[in-house]
Amino acid sequence: MGFDMSTVLAVALGMALIAVALYAWLLLRVGAGPSHEQVPGAVYRVGACWVYRLPASSGRARHTVVAVHGFLQSPAYFMGLYRDCPDTEVILVGSGDYHQALGAEQQGDSSWAQPPAAPLGTIAYDAEVLRQALANLASGDTVWLHGHSRGGAVVVDAVRKDPALFDHKRLILEAPVLPQGRLFRPLPRGAVLLLPCLLPAWRRHPINERMRLVLGRLRDEHKHRLMAAMPHNPRRAITVMRNLRDIEAWMRRYGTDLLAGLPDAVVLVTPQDRILDAESMQRSAEDGGDHVRIQSVRGVSHFISIDRPSAVTALYEA
């Protein structure tokens, strides 16, 4: 018995609705987060971000480092980098709608926190959180801002919105996203749309041969653990998509003159970067003026702090 056209259309419509509902579920479902790494200090909730304050082990903070991680990373990226600095407090700013990656000893008083007005998942959203954390938590006599990858753009955007707050601060921009820069190999639009479908499979097998080419050497246990956690750090696939689209939109939106408003800054780049296009990032930094110094770190991947921590700590110690 044949089907009439109305039956065929009804079946097709039903299948389309099921496909749309499944895609929406994959887009919005909350995945399992990474295991917590226990740290001393307090955790604060600011909008949809987690902010961690690790006090100076000496009891008095002569210096403060405020660090912002990159796309798909977490504040755990910086753990160990400033561990041998007893007179330094470390404030770690997590991205919006990412899982809590660190377990702190206490819940901090976040009465000062205001939900950001910018859309969730954007650089501007996290920049608002950074500004609040800097204004309300930093207590050191000298303050460093350390932004890795997308976190570099978060620092630059925060300076753009409130330059007075960053007077006399020092910046370390590590393999940063910068105005008029490019990704090393942009994802095709179709691949971005398929991310909700691909993310569950990536979470099951986070390290594969293709990823090893991008991530560099994984001999270090700490780096291997951080890279394996990448697909688990964002809570939802929609956040991954928003992050990706906003990174590219932010680089197109602003000119390199944005860097002219930065305080004293060091930009670390590596020719072996397989996530960002190193040449375009270096050209952007060169347009920033004499107060933006560029250091090329060879023989490392995009993750300079992990591959060669001394490249970062030498700047701080100097």
Backbone torsions as a table, in degrees:
resi	resn	phi	psi	omega
1	MET	NA	128.0	-179.0
2	GLY	-80.1	162.1	177.0
3	PHE	-99.9	139.7	174.6
4	ASP	-80.2	168.8	-173.9
5	MET	-61.8	-35.7	-178.9
6	SER	-65.2	-35.7	177.7
7	THR	-67.7	-43.7	178.9
8	VAL	-60.2	-44.9	-179.9
9	LEU	-64.2	-39.3	179.4
10	ALA	-64.9	-41.9	178.4
11	VAL	-65.1	-44.1	179.4
12	ALA	-62.3	-42.2	178.8
13	LEU	-63.9	-41.2	178.6
14	GLY	-62.8	-42.4	179.2
15	MET	-66.1	-38.0	178.6
16	ALA	-64.9	-41.3	179.3
17	LEU	-64.4	-39.1	177.5
18	ILE	-64.0	-42.2	179.7
19	ALA	-63.8	-41.6	179.6
20	VAL	-65.8	-42.5	179.8
21	ALA	-64.3	-40.2	178.9
22	LEU	-65.2	-42.5	179.5
23	TYR	-63.1	-43.3	179.3
24	ALA	-63.5	-37.5	178.8
25	TRP	-65.5	-44.8	178.2
26	LEU	-64.7	-34.6	-177.9
27	LEU	-68.7	-37.8	-169.8
28	LEU	-106.9	-11.4	-177.1
29	ARG	-66.5	146.1	179.7
30	VAL	-92.0	120.7	179.2
31	GLY	-84.1	168.3	177.7
32	ALA	-70.2	138.1	-178.9
33	GLY	-86.2	171.9	177.9
34	PRO	-73.3	164.5	176.6
35	SER	-68.7	146.8	-178.1
36	HIS	-78.6	138.3	169.5
37	GLU	-100.6	123.8	-176.2
38	GLN	-76.9	134.3	179.8
39	VAL	-135.2	154.1	173.8
40	PRO	-74.3	156.4	175.5
41	GLY	109.3	-154.9	-171.7
42	ALA	-130.0	153.5	175.4
43	VAL	-116.0	140.3	-177.9
44	TYR	-123.5	145.4	176.3
45	ARG	-103.5	120.5	178.0
46	VAL	-127.1	106.1	-173.6
47	GLY	59.5	-125.2	178.6
48	ALA	-101.3	20.1	-178.6
49	CYS	-112.8	151.8	169.7
50	TRP	-104.6	132.9	178.2
51	VAL	-122.9	133.8	-175.9
52	TYR	-117.6	137.2	175.9
53	ARG	-120.9	113.5	179.4
54	LEU	-103.3	113.7	-174.2
55	PRO	-70.7	160.3	175.1
56	ALA	-65.9	131.8	-176.5
57	SER	-67.3	-21.3	179.3
58	SER	-77.1	-12.6	-179.4
59	GLY	98.7	-17.7	178.1
60	ARG	-132.7	125.9	-177.8
61	ALA	-89.9	103.5	172.5
62	ARG	-79.3	-28.0	-178.9
63	HIS	-131.4	152.3	173.1
64	THR	-126.7	133.5	170.8
65	VAL	-113.9	123.7	175.4
66	VAL	-109.5	116.5	-171.3
67	ALA	-119.3	141.0	180.0
68	VAL	-126.9	124.8	-175.3
69	HIS	-80.5	175.4	-176.8
70	GLY	-95.5	-177.9	179.4
71	PHE	-57.7	127.3	178.7
72	LEU	70.2	-0.9	176.1
73	GLN	-90.7	-168.8	178.4
74	SER	-148.4	170.7	176.9
75	PRO	-57.9	-18.1	177.1
76	ALA	-61.7	-18.3	178.4
77	TYR	-55.8	-33.3	-174.4
78	PHE	-94.3	-4.2	-176.6
79	MET	-65.5	129.3	-179.1
80	GLY	97.1	-22.3	-175.9
81	LEU	-67.5	-39.4	-178.0
82	TYR	-112.4	20.3	-174.6
83	ARG	-66.2	-31.1	-177.6
84	ASP	-92.3	25.3	179.4
85	CYS	-118.2	84.9	-170.7
86	PRO	-66.0	-21.9	-179.3
87	ASP	-101.4	23.4	-178.3
88	THR	-120.2	127.0	169.8
89	GLU	-91.6	145.9	-177.1
90	VAL	-121.6	126.1	177.3
91	ILE	-113.7	121.6	-175.8
92	LEU	-112.0	124.1	-177.9
93	VAL	-104.9	118.7	178.3
94	GLY	-89.6	155.3	-179.3
95	SER	-73.6	154.7	-180.0
96	GLY	-66.6	136.4	179.3
97	ASP	65.1	30.4	170.6
98	TYR	-104.5	155.4	177.8
99	HIS	-66.5	154.9	170.9
100	GLN	-69.9	119.5	-173.7
101	ALA	-101.0	-18.0	-178.1
102	LEU	-122.9	140.7	176.1
103	GLY	-101.3	113.2	-177.5
104	ALA	-95.4	161.6	-177.7
105	GLU	-67.6	-32.6	-175.7
106	GLN	-143.2	158.5	174.6
107	GLN	-89.5	119.3	-177.7
108	GLY	-76.7	157.7	177.2
109	ASP	-76.6	111.6	-177.8
110	SER	-103.3	28.8	-178.4
111	SER	-63.1	-21.3	179.2
112	TRP	-81.1	-14.0	-171.6
113	ALA	-76.3	140.4	175.2
114	GLN	-123.9	135.2	177.6
115	PRO	-61.4	131.7	179.9
116	PRO	-61.6	147.6	178.5
117	ALA	-83.4	-23.0	-178.8
118	ALA	-69.5	157.2	178.9
119	PRO	-63.3	141.3	177.8
120	LEU	-63.0	141.0	179.2
121	GLY	93.3	-0.6	-178.5
122	THR	-103.8	161.3	175.0
123	ILE	-61.3	-39.6	-179.3
124	ALA	-62.3	-36.2	178.7
125	TYR	-62.3	-50.1	-177.9
126	ASP	-69.0	-29.6	177.4
127	ALA	-64.6	-36.5	176.9
128	GLU	-65.0	-39.0	177.8
129	VAL	-66.1	-42.0	177.9
130	LEU	-58.2	-45.6	-179.0
131	ARG	-61.4	-41.2	179.1
132	GLN	-66.6	-42.0	179.8
133	ALA	-63.6	-42.5	179.7
134	LEU	-63.5	-44.5	-176.0
135	ALA	-70.4	-29.4	-170.8
136	ASN	-110.1	-16.0	-174.0
137	LEU	-117.5	-29.3	-175.3
138	ALA	-70.5	129.5	-177.2
139	SER	-126.9	-2.5	-177.1
140	GLY	-72.8	159.1	177.2
141	ASP	-68.9	-35.5	174.4
142	THR	-120.2	146.0	-175.0
143	VAL	-128.5	129.8	174.5
144	TRP	-110.9	140.6	170.9
145	LEU	-110.0	124.8	-178.1
146	HIS	-121.2	111.9	179.1
147	GLY	-118.2	126.9	178.3
148	HIS	-104.6	128.7	173.3
149	SER	57.0	-118.9	176.6
150	ARG	-58.1	-31.7	177.1
151	GLY	-61.9	-28.5	174.7
152	GLY	-63.5	-42.0	176.9
153	ALA	-65.5	-35.6	177.7
154	VAL	-61.5	-43.2	178.3
155	VAL	-63.5	-47.6	-179.4
156	VAL	-61.0	-41.7	-179.2
157	ASP	-67.4	-36.2	177.6
158	ALA	-64.6	-40.2	176.3
159	VAL	-64.0	-39.9	179.0
160	ARG	-57.8	-41.2	-175.2
161	LYS	-78.8	-29.4	-174.6
162	ASP	-148.2	69.5	-174.6
163	PRO	-59.9	-32.2	-178.2
164	ALA	-63.3	-33.4	-179.4
165	LEU	-64.3	-24.3	-175.0
166	PHE	-102.8	8.6	175.1
167	ASP	-57.2	135.2	176.8
168	HIS	65.3	15.7	172.6
169	LYS	-93.1	161.2	178.6
170	ARG	-119.5	141.5	-174.4
171	LEU	-117.2	136.2	167.2
172	ILE	-117.6	113.3	179.0
173	LEU	-108.1	107.2	-172.4
174	GLU	-99.7	115.6	-177.1
175	ALA	42.1	56.0	-167.0
176	PRO	-85.6	153.5	163.6
177	VAL	-72.8	124.1	-176.5
178	LEU	-130.2	158.9	178.3
179	PRO	-55.9	137.4	178.7
180	GLN	66.3	17.9	173.3
181	GLY	-86.6	-178.8	-179.1
182	ARG	-141.5	157.7	169.0
183	LEU	-74.8	152.9	179.1
184	PHE	-62.5	-43.6	177.7
185	ARG	-146.5	91.9	-177.2
186	PRO	-57.6	142.2	176.6
187	LEU	-73.0	137.1	173.6
188	PRO	-59.8	149.8	-178.5
189	ARG	-54.6	-39.8	-179.7
190	GLY	-62.7	-38.2	179.2
191	ALA	-66.5	-36.7	177.8
192	VAL	-64.3	-42.4	179.4
193	LEU	-65.4	-28.4	-178.8
194	LEU	-85.9	-2.8	-177.1
195	LEU	-53.3	-42.8	178.6
196	PRO	-58.3	-30.2	179.0
197	CYS	-81.5	-30.2	-175.9
198	LEU	-87.0	-26.4	-174.1
199	LEU	-61.0	-42.0	178.1
200	PRO	-58.7	-39.5	178.7
201	ALA	-68.2	-38.8	178.2
202	TRP	-64.8	-36.9	179.0
203	ARG	-65.1	-31.7	178.3
204	ARG	-74.7	-32.4	-179.3
205	HIS	-132.4	75.6	-173.0
206	PRO	-70.2	-25.2	-179.8
207	ILE	-115.1	115.1	176.7
208	ASN	-132.9	177.3	-174.4
209	GLU	-63.1	-38.9	178.1
210	ARG	-63.5	-41.8	-179.8
211	MET	-66.1	-34.5	-179.7
212	ARG	-61.5	-34.1	178.0
213	LEU	-65.6	-32.7	-178.4
214	VAL	-82.0	-39.2	-170.6
215	LEU	-85.2	-17.9	-176.9
216	GLY	83.1	-166.8	-175.5
217	ARG	-64.6	138.8	-178.7
218	LEU	-119.4	36.3	-179.6
219	ARG	-72.6	-28.8	-178.3
220	ASP	-78.9	129.5	-177.0
221	GLU	-62.5	-39.7	-180.0
222	HIS	-62.4	-44.3	179.6
223	LYS	-65.8	-42.1	179.7
224	HIS	-59.2	-42.1	179.9
225	ARG	-65.7	-41.3	179.3
226	LEU	-64.4	-44.0	-177.9
227	MET	-68.7	-36.2	178.4
228	ALA	-67.6	-24.4	-179.1
229	ALA	-83.7	-10.5	-173.1
230	MET	-51.9	-51.0	-178.2
231	PRO	-71.8	-12.0	-179.2
232	HIS	-93.6	-16.6	-174.8
233	ASN	-67.8	-47.0	175.3
234	PRO	-69.8	142.4	-177.9
235	ARG	-72.3	-34.8	-172.6
236	ARG	-138.0	154.4	178.7
237	ALA	-64.3	-32.7	-179.5
238	ILE	-62.2	-30.8	178.2
239	THR	-69.7	-39.2	176.5
240	VAL	-60.6	-45.5	-179.7
241	MET	-64.1	-44.4	180.0
242	ARG	-63.3	-42.9	178.4
243	ASN	-57.9	-49.3	-177.1
244	LEU	-61.2	-49.2	-178.3
245	ARG	-64.1	-38.1	-176.9
246	ASP	-72.2	-35.5	177.2
247	ILE	-57.4	-49.0	-178.8
248	GLU	-67.3	-40.1	179.5
249	ALA	-65.6	-39.4	-179.4
250	TRP	-65.0	-42.1	179.8
251	MET	-64.5	-35.6	178.4
252	ARG	-74.7	-34.7	-170.4
253	ARG	-68.3	-38.5	-172.0
254	TYR	-107.0	145.3	174.4
255	GLY	-87.5	167.2	-177.3
256	THR	-69.8	-11.9	175.8
257	ASP	-64.3	-16.0	176.6
258	LEU	-59.4	-31.0	-178.1
259	LEU	-73.9	-15.6	179.9
260	ALA	-66.3	-21.7	-179.5
261	GLY	-88.9	3.1	-178.7
262	LEU	-76.9	149.9	167.5
263	PRO	-74.3	-169.9	179.8
264	ASP	-51.1	122.6	-174.1
265	ALA	-139.3	144.5	171.3
266	VAL	-117.6	127.9	178.5
267	VAL	-108.0	120.1	176.8
268	LEU	-97.8	124.4	176.9
269	VAL	-126.3	158.3	176.5
270	THR	-135.0	132.6	178.2
271	PRO	-63.9	-19.3	-178.1
272	GLN	-89.4	10.6	179.8
273	ASP	-62.8	125.8	177.8
274	ARG	-116.1	17.9	176.0
275	ILE	-116.6	-45.9	173.9
276	LEU	-111.2	153.5	177.1
277	ASP	-79.2	108.0	-172.1
278	ALA	-63.0	-37.5	-177.1
279	GLU	-65.0	-44.8	-179.3
280	SER	-67.8	-35.2	178.2
281	MET	-67.7	-39.5	179.6
282	GLN	-66.8	-40.9	177.5
283	ARG	-61.2	-40.2	178.2
284	SER	-61.8	-46.3	-179.5
285	ALA	-63.5	-36.8	-179.7
286	GLU	-63.5	-27.6	178.6
287	ASP	-79.1	-5.2	-175.4
288	GLY	-76.5	-14.9	-179.8
289	GLY	104.2	178.9	-174.4
290	ASP	-67.5	-22.5	-178.0
291	HIS	-80.4	-5.5	175.8
292	VAL	-105.4	109.6	-179.5
293	ARG	-99.3	141.3	-176.6
294	ILE	-114.0	131.1	174.8
295	GLN	-125.0	125.8	177.6
296	SER	-92.4	127.2	-179.9
297	VAL	-112.1	111.6	-175.2
298	ARG	-93.6	155.7	174.7
299	GLY	78.6	17.5	179.5
300	VAL	-131.8	166.7	178.3
301	SER	-90.8	-171.0	176.4
302	HIS	-56.3	-23.1	-174.2
303	PHE	-98.6	72.7	-171.9
304	ILE	-63.7	-42.3	-177.7
305	SER	-60.6	-28.7	-179.4
306	ILE	-87.3	-43.6	-177.1
307	ASP	-72.5	-36.6	-179.5
308	ARG	-146.3	79.7	-177.8
309	PRO	-56.4	-31.5	-177.0
310	SER	-63.0	-24.1	178.6
311	ALA	-64.9	-28.7	178.9
312	VAL	-92.2	-48.6	-175.4
313	THR	-65.2	-28.1	178.0
314	ALA	-63.9	-35.4	177.3
315	LEU	-65.3	-44.7	-178.1
316	TYR	-67.3	-44.1	-178.3
317	GLU	-67.4	-33.7	178.8
318	ALA	-66.9	NA	NA
